[in-house]
Amino acid sequence: MSNERDTEANRLSGRVRRYGNVGTRMGGVAAKLASQRFLGAAKNRDVNALALASALGELKGPLMKVAQMLATIPEALPPEYATELAKLQNHAPAMGWPFVKRRMAAELGPDWSDRFAEFGHQAAAAASLGQVHRATTNSGRALACKLQYPDMQSAVEADLSQLNMIFVLHRRMNPAIDTRNIGVEIGSRLREELDYEREARHIHLYTEMLADSPEVRVPGIDEDLSTKRLLAMDWLDGDPVLDFKEAPLAVRNKIVRAMFKAWWHPFACYGVIHGDPHLGNYTVFRKDNKVAGLNLLDYGCIRIFSPSFVQGVIDLHRGLRENDRDLIVHAYETWGFENLQEDIIEILNIWALFIFGPLLDDRVRTVADGVQPGEYGRKEAFKVHKALKEKGPIALPREFVFMDRAAIGLGGVFLHLGAKLNFAKLFQDEIKDFNLAKLVKRQTAALDQAGLELPE
């Protein structure tokens, strides 16, 4: 028993060191970058990018999630840095059983194990903020128990401080993108992810929004076994999405249609998106041994938009489709872009046409013909980067951050599966009855029912 405790203590001290040392490691890298004119020495930027990734690479915590978000936004960071950060893996080493027992006792009390018939000793999954254990209640209900790592609030605040350091350094090299709003938005969403009671409310919201979509399954919540740092959800059996890469096209198309519904229906009808659509957040479920749809597993990163922003997205789609410049400009202004000159509008249109391209092209196609998953958006991002270098800086509205992140992530998953669908028709089916007043009424009712409200 003593050896077991020593091992667990070492794991804890190792985790604490990782969170503590990242500040020191980042400080050293920052000093080096500052001495080279704040990231500006092009000949050194590849080397500096590797140093930055190395400084962060041992953390494997919240900042990895942030880094991968930034890698999808053109010119949010120098391209060399975005490339290196995108390689970092968003995971953490799982807590061992003695540590898990102490964490569970802290959440549910010393007799916590009496409330379960079974509780898996090994984590079924481990991520940046917590880990999941499979469990069974005394009544026989199968659960996925998501347990947050200790002291994550301090870790997140430390990581956000390091992120701000990166942004400050970047702003001093006359960038094309002003990153202030990006930092505020990422900080707000990441802090929300620490609140599992809020995530439970997100699940209730998605249950309501997708009630008429049997192709998407949302887990139920065991309220009696959930706290602010422990979330007990129904265990949804399913297979990893990538297991279906070689499945018949009809099967792959069915999975992607379900994913499209899970993302666009909540947005078009309720102004809500799932802001982290990576492969680990989905599994595929079957009925009668046939693929039936998608399990949506994680609800920490949810973005709720104002109805006017949703209207702006639909206006931008219509403006691009009809080549209506006034409507396009109005849409950008609705999103929160300011001081729009003609040349900036043209640059924004490059990215908008990339994001909306599949939704404008009324034919059966892949989401990006001839593009590999890892290359999705890179060509367009390079064009935007090059153009903004001459015209920037431009301030991105807060709402853009997760809209962009989600669109890139979703397109990447579609490419992994090689689905061929009429995405324009799927989109039209979701927005055909759009009405702003109806959206306001529907969103208000759903948020009230879930105990949520629009973010400031």
Buried (B, 14 or more C-beta within 10 A) or exposed (E): EEEEEEEBEEBBEEBBEBBEEBBEBBEEBBEBBEEBEBBBBEEBBEEBBBBBBEBBBEBBBBBBBBBBBBBBBBBBBBBBBBBBBBEBEBBBBBBBBBBBBBBBEBBBEEEBBEBBEBBBEEBBBBBBBBBBBBBBBEEEBEBBBBBBBBEBEEBBEBBBBBBBBBBBBBBBBEBBBBBBBBBEBBBBBBBBBBBBBBBBBBBBBBBBBBEEBEBBBBBBBBEEBBBBBBBBBBBBEBEEBEEBEEBEEEBBBBBBBBBBBBBBBBBBBBBBBBBBBBBBBBBBBEEEEEBBBBBBBBBBBBBBBBBBBBBBBBBBBBBBBEEBEEBBBBBBEBBBBEEBEEEBBEBBBBBBEBBBBBBBBEEEBBBBEEBEBEEBBBEBBEBBBBBBEEEBBBBBBBBBBBBBBBBBBBBBBBBBBBBBBBBBEBBEBBBEEEEEEEBBEBBBEBBEEBEBEEBE
